Structure formats: structure tokens, C-alpha cells
Amino acid sequence: MRTRQSNPFATSSKEEPDINAPTWLRVEHLEEPLGIDIAPLRLSWWLPLGACEQLAYRLRTNDWDSGRVGSDQSFLVDFAGPPLGSRQRVECAVKVWTEKGESEWSRPVGWEMGLLPGDWVARWIEPPEGEIPPIGKRPAWRLRYEFTVAQTPSKARRHRAWSIRGLSE
């Protein structure tokens, strides 16, 4: 059996996927998701062209490697790496062993974790309403909140919660 130490995160000028590598690597059925708040999250991939049976797989991120895992599972495989934190960006690639031998590394898939339980701190933005008017006489409030930051952020992402009716600006 051959051994490869190639870097799955190296940029390639090829536009077409390698036919000897797994394809369609997805996180929770999504291609490049932002705001994933599922733990443990799950990965899925298609076997290389012409392969019918997976014998093992190997997942690798920039700071973690699963090693060879004997399994025929390639659909909704639990990510068994280190616990991921809120807003953490991850890139992951997979290689598989099939009845045809060891594959090349897949193209990496990237995702960003959302705010995880315990990191979500918020309070309601409420209208300045005293006595509640009768039905049909209630105004449609435009709710917003202005704030000041101490310094200009180098990177920012807006997280918003939807109302019970799914209305949001």
C-alpha cells in the first residue's frame, strides 16, 4: 500500500476535482457553512470515482489528525476532533481507503462555528411602550440599538435571533 504525506490544504491550480480523491465533502449537508452550532457536527463525502466500498477514512484539519479509522461510514460521520469553540474557523480534508487502495486527499471544506450555548448573551430590544394600545391601534415599532465599540474591529459578524413570526430587518 502506498503512503502519502501531501498537504491537503495546499492551494492547487486545478479546477477539476481529482478523480482519485473523495468529493462532495460536506458539513451537516452544507458546503461552506457559517454559524454551525451543532456538537458534535457531522461530515459526509462521496467515494472516489469507481470505488464501491470504503474500508477506512482519515480526517485532517490544520491542527488535528484522526489517523486511519477503520469504517465503511461516509455519511454523517461524527467529527471526533478536539472540542470546537464559538466563532472558530475550521478547514478539514478527508482521504479514504477503498477496494481500489488509498485515495488522494479531498479538497478541504471550511466552516465557522456559531455562538455555542453559554456564549450567547443577549437581552431583548423592546419598544418604549407604556400602556399597551388595543388590538388594531398598536404601532409597528422599528427596533434597533445603537452602541459604541472601544476600537475598530478587525473582523466582525452579526448574529441575529428571529422573532416568533420570523420577521427581522
PyMOL commands that set and color helices and strands:
alter all, ss='L'
color gray80, all
select strands_A, chain A and resi 23-27+34-36+42-46+54-61+64-65+69-70+77-78+89-98+101-102+109-113
alter strands_A, ss='S'
color yellow, strands_A
deselect
rebuild
show_as cartoon
